[in-house]
Every structure is written in structure tokens, then in C-alpha cells.
Amino acid sequence: MARMHKPGSVAPIVAERATAELPTIPAHVMPHRSAHELLALARRGLIEAAETRSDGQRYATAHLAALRAAAAVLVSRARPTPARRRRPTNVWALLSAVAPELSQWADRFAAGAAKRSAAEAGILRVVSAVEADDLRADAERFVAVVELSLGLPHQPLITARAS
């Protein structure tokens, strides 16, 4: 059944049309926080990663920050749709579907997911200091790209790596 609007009221029609044009993702994988909350958590994660001495923890924390930024894109650019739960859905695959211009970023972080899991499990020497620092720097750039792509202000983080 079509929604009825007051004569001359264009805003609800435009909002409905804009929502209908958003890509859809299964409701069960839609983040439960706002884009602003997710990006604030991502920025805190970047700061924490910069201050972390352990290479594995720095890598895992930076990767999690990137995941939160990706989730912010999903919240902003997709609408949930009812769907039967199937196999687990990869956030990076969803990001590529919802924001194709971020596919290279998605590929970069998807490639590091297994290392993040190993680092979170406490496996020593799963990543080197260079890998951890490179991922942290990439995660920081990715958060900036996400903020700008969502039309949000970006201010570079001022962090010093713990030595």
C-alpha cells in the first residue's frame, strides 16, 4: 500500500525515494550504532593502536578501528532488509558492495583479517613491527577517507608511537 502524503509535501516522497535507492544488506549484520559513534570508536582505536607497544596488539587494534569505519559506511549508505540468516557475511565484502569506490581498502583489510585473529588470540610474532605500523597508518588513512566520503569533517590524529 502506498503511503499518503499531504498535498504539496515533497520532502517525505524524496526521503522515501532516497531510502529506496540505498543498497540493502541483511538486517542481522547491520551495525547497531550510528556512523558518528562508530567513527568515534575508530578514532579512539587508532589512538590506542599508536600507544600500544605489542606489535600484534597494535595490528589488531588498528584493524578493529578500520572495521568500525567500514561499519560506519554500512550504516550511512545501506538500509537493512529482512533476510534469512545464511552463512556469516564479511564486512569487507559488504563494504565493496555498498561503496565500490572503497573496494581496494576492503581488499587491503580483508587480507589482514586472519593475522588480526591470530594476534588477538595471542600468537606471538604473527606480525612484525613494520606490518603493525603499516596497518595502523593505513587504518588512519582509511578512517579519514570514510569521514570525508560521508561528508564529515576530518582532523588528522596527533599520535606518537610508543617506543
Secondary structure, 3 states (H helix, E strand, C coil): CCCCCCCCCCHHHHHHHHHHHCCEEEHHHCCCCCHHHHHHHHHHHHHHHHHCCCHHHHHHHHHHHHHHHHHHHHHHHCEEECCCCCCCCCHHHHHHHHCHHHHHHHHHHHHCHHHHHHHHCCCCCCCCHHHHHHHHHHHHHHHHHHHHHCCCCCCCCCCCCCC
